[in-house]
Amino acid sequence: MRATQVIGFAVAAVLLSAGFRAHAADGWNEATNGDLSNDSLAPTAVTLGHGINNVEGTTGNGGAGIDRDFFSFAIANGSALTAIVVGPNTFVSGGASFIGIQVGNQVTNGGADLLGFAHYGPETVGTDILPLLLPSSLQSLSSGNYAVWVQETGGTVTYSFDFVLSAVPEPASGALLGLGALALACRRRVKLVA
């Protein structure tokens, strides 16, 4: 195998592996971290790291009123939320439960300012519902602060979501790799001519 082919394969491997770092990161579990906030103006701050961030909790009406869950998270520069997958510990009372997302650290105006919302249930386990929560012009959420609202109006049920945070390649890094590949190609061409 020629040196340029080896270098080409190495560059391709690095580029491909950069987008597939899917390890368990942070998140929240109400069983161990405590109840998420019931106050839309003071959501619980949840830390998300690169990879899969599991958020698990309970919501619904156990007889003492509806337990709504509100939490917020920040996406750092150079990162993006690329998926929200409904987890296997998700159950509903009736047909479906509700999740909504809004820009900022609060859910304001009774939810009228949501980016979007979705209904989920057992049939959506394993499904990425982020496209349902975003305007059609967006495929992911970029850096910034966001608030989430999870609710069930029937009996008390559990939910589980995997928030997937991915690194966004910096334009300068891609440009440098491209220049390096171009330099190798030019170097090879010069050797062939000489």
Secondary structure as a PSIPRED ss2 file (coil, helix, strand):
# PSIPRED VFORMAT (PSIPRED V4.0)

   1 M C   1.000  0.000  0.000
   2 R C   1.000  0.000  0.000
   3 A H   0.000  1.000  0.000
   4 T H   0.000  1.000  0.000
   5 Q H   0.000  1.000  0.000
   6 V H   0.000  1.000  0.000
   7 I H   0.000  1.000  0.000
   8 G H   0.000  1.000  0.000
   9 F H   0.000  1.000  0.000
  10 A H   0.000  1.000  0.000
  11 V H   0.000  1.000  0.000
  12 A H   0.000  1.000  0.000
  13 A H   0.000  1.000  0.000
  14 V H   0.000  1.000  0.000
  15 L H   0.000  1.000  0.000
  16 L H   0.000  1.000  0.000
  17 S H   0.000  1.000  0.000
  18 A H   0.000  1.000  0.000
  19 G C   1.000  0.000  0.000
  20 F C   1.000  0.000  0.000
  21 R C   1.000  0.000  0.000
  22 A C   1.000  0.000  0.000
  23 H C   1.000  0.000  0.000
  24 A E   0.000  0.000  1.000
  25 A E   0.000  0.000  1.000
  26 D E   0.000  0.000  1.000
  27 G E   0.000  0.000  1.000
  28 W E   0.000  0.000  1.000
  29 N E   0.000  0.000  1.000
  30 E H   0.000  1.000  0.000
  31 A H   0.000  1.000  0.000
  32 T H   0.000  1.000  0.000
  33 N H   0.000  1.000  0.000
  34 G C   1.000  0.000  0.000
  35 D C   1.000  0.000  0.000
  36 L C   1.000  0.000  0.000
  37 S E   0.000  0.000  1.000
  38 N C   1.000  0.000  0.000
  39 D C   1.000  0.000  0.000
  40 S C   1.000  0.000  0.000
  41 L C   1.000  0.000  0.000
  42 A C   1.000  0.000  0.000
  43 P C   1.000  0.000  0.000
  44 T E   0.000  0.000  1.000
  45 A E   0.000  0.000  1.000
  46 V C   1.000  0.000  0.000
  47 T C   1.000  0.000  0.000
  48 L C   1.000  0.000  0.000
  49 G C   1.000  0.000  0.000
  50 H C   1.000  0.000  0.000
  51 G E   0.000  0.000  1.000
  52 I E   0.000  0.000  1.000
  53 N E   0.000  0.000  1.000
  54 N E   0.000  0.000  1.000
  55 V E   0.000  0.000  1.000
  56 E E   0.000  0.000  1.000
  57 G E   0.000  0.000  1.000
  58 T E   0.000  0.000  1.000
  59 T E   0.000  0.000  1.000
  60 G E   0.000  0.000  1.000
  61 N E   0.000  0.000  1.000
  62 G C   1.000  0.000  0.000
  63 G C   1.000  0.000  0.000
  64 A C   1.000  0.000  0.000
  65 G C   1.000  0.000  0.000
  66 I E   0.000  0.000  1.000
  67 D E   0.000  0.000  1.000
  68 R C   1.000  0.000  0.000
  69 D E   0.000  0.000  1.000
  70 F E   0.000  0.000  1.000
  71 F E   0.000  0.000  1.000
  72 S E   0.000  0.000  1.000
  73 F E   0.000  0.000  1.000
  74 A E   0.000  0.000  1.000
  75 I E   0.000  0.000  1.000
  76 A C   1.000  0.000  0.000
  77 N C   1.000  0.000  0.000
  78 G C   1.000  0.000  0.000
  79 S E   0.000  0.000  1.000
  80 A E   0.000  0.000  1.000
  81 L E   0.000  0.000  1.000
  82 T E   0.000  0.000  1.000
  83 A E   0.000  0.000  1.000
  84 I E   0.000  0.000  1.000
  85 V E   0.000  0.000  1.000
  86 V E   0.000  0.000  1.000
  87 G C   1.000  0.000  0.000
  88 P C   1.000  0.000  0.000
  89 N C   1.000  0.000  0.000
  90 T C   1.000  0.000  0.000
  91 F C   1.000  0.000  0.000
  92 V C   1.000  0.000  0.000
  93 S C   1.000  0.000  0.000
  94 G C   1.000  0.000  0.000
  95 G C   1.000  0.000  0.000
  96 A C   1.000  0.000  0.000
  97 S E   0.000  0.000  1.000
  98 F E   0.000  0.000  1.000
  99 I E   0.000  0.000  1.000
 100 G E   0.000  0.000  1.000
 101 I E   0.000  0.000  1.000
 102 Q E   0.000  0.000  1.000
 103 V E   0.000  0.000  1.000
 104 G C   1.000  0.000  0.000
 105 N C   1.000  0.000  0.000
 106 Q C   1.000  0.000  0.000
 107 V C   1.000  0.000  0.000
 108 T C   1.000  0.000  0.000
 109 N H   0.000  1.000  0.000
 110 G H   0.000  1.000  0.000
 111 G H   0.000  1.000  0.000
 112 A C   1.000  0.000  0.000
 113 D C   1.000  0.000  0.000
 114 L C   1.000  0.000  0.000
 115 L C   1.000  0.000  0.000
 116 G E   0.000  0.000  1.000
 117 F E   0.000  0.000  1.000
 118 A E   0.000  0.000  1.000
 119 H E   0.000  0.000  1.000
 120 Y E   0.000  0.000  1.000
 121 G C   1.000  0.000  0.000
 122 P H   0.000  1.000  0.000
 123 E H   0.000  1.000  0.000
 124 T H   0.000  1.000  0.000
 125 V C   1.000  0.000  0.000
 126 G C   1.000  0.000  0.000
 127 T C   1.000  0.000  0.000
 128 D E   0.000  0.000  1.000
 129 I C   1.000  0.000  0.000
 130 L H   0.000  1.000  0.000
 131 P H   0.000  1.000  0.000
 132 L H   0.000  1.000  0.000
 133 L H   0.000  1.000  0.000
 134 L C   1.000  0.000  0.000
 135 P C   1.000  0.000  0.000
 136 S C   1.000  0.000  0.000
 137 S C   1.000  0.000  0.000
 138 L C   1.000  0.000  0.000
 139 Q C   1.000  0.000  0.000
 140 S C   1.000  0.000  0.000
 141 L E   0.000  0.000  1.000
 142 S C   1.000  0.000  0.000
 143 S C   1.000  0.000  0.000
 144 G E   0.000  0.000  1.000
 145 N E   0.000  0.000  1.000
 146 Y E   0.000  0.000  1.000
 147 A E   0.000  0.000  1.000
 148 V E   0.000  0.000  1.000
 149 W E   0.000  0.000  1.000
 150 V E   0.000  0.000  1.000
 151 Q E   0.000  0.000  1.000
 152 E C   1.000  0.000  0.000
 153 T C   1.000  0.000  0.000
 154 G C   1.000  0.000  0.000
 155 G C   1.000  0.000  0.000
 156 T C   1.000  0.000  0.000
 157 V E   0.000  0.000  1.000
 158 T E   0.000  0.000  1.000
 159 Y E   0.000  0.000  1.000
 160 S E   0.000  0.000  1.000
 161 F E   0.000  0.000  1.000
 162 D E   0.000  0.000  1.000
 163 F E   0.000  0.000  1.000
 164 V E   0.000  0.000  1.000
 165 L E   0.000  0.000  1.000
 166 S E   0.000  0.000  1.000
 167 A E   0.000  0.000  1.000
 168 V C   1.000  0.000  0.000
 169 P C   1.000  0.000  0.000
 170 E C   1.000  0.000  0.000
 171 P H   0.000  1.000  0.000
 172 A H   0.000  1.000  0.000
 173 S H   0.000  1.000  0.000
 174 G H   0.000  1.000  0.000
 175 A H   0.000  1.000  0.000
 176 L H   0.000  1.000  0.000
 177 L H   0.000  1.000  0.000
 178 G H   0.000  1.000  0.000
 179 L H   0.000  1.000  0.000
 180 G H   0.000  1.000  0.000
 181 A H   0.000  1.000  0.000
 182 L H   0.000  1.000  0.000
 183 A H   0.000  1.000  0.000
 184 L H   0.000  1.000  0.000
 185 A H   0.000  1.000  0.000
 186 C H   0.000  1.000  0.000
 187 R H   0.000  1.000  0.000
 188 R H   0.000  1.000  0.000
 189 R H   0.000  1.000  0.000
 190 V H   0.000  1.000  0.000
 191 K H   0.000  1.000  0.000
 192 L H   0.000  1.000  0.000
 193 V H   0.000  1.000  0.000
 194 A C   1.000  0.000  0.000
